[in-house]
Amino acid sequence: MFRTIAVVAALASFALPAGAASVKVNIAGLDAKAAHVQIVRAARTACNAVLQDSAVARYYEMTPCIDDAVAVAEGKVAANDHHFAAVQSTGR
């Protein structure tokens, strides 16, 4: 099964202009730990793109941005895996 997810880092703040960046990650054939490493790497890249204009914002927002992007991406992977398993078991 071909599995590619898009890790999206979005930042909307009063002090900062809203921005979003996405990085596609192919996690096909990877175990959970290796997939997590790839997702974190992609999240870091996306967050760097979103926060590139402000060193202060990068300092305060980088960790929450990465954490949020990883949580969303891994949630999508889990939901996709759950859906795939349901389709396999029911045939629909």
Protein Blocks (a to p, Z undefined) as FASTA:
>chain_A
ZZddddddddddfkbccddddddddfehiafklmmmmmmmmmmmmmmmmmmmpmklmmmm
mmmmmmmmmmmmmmmmmmmmmmmmmmmmnoZZ
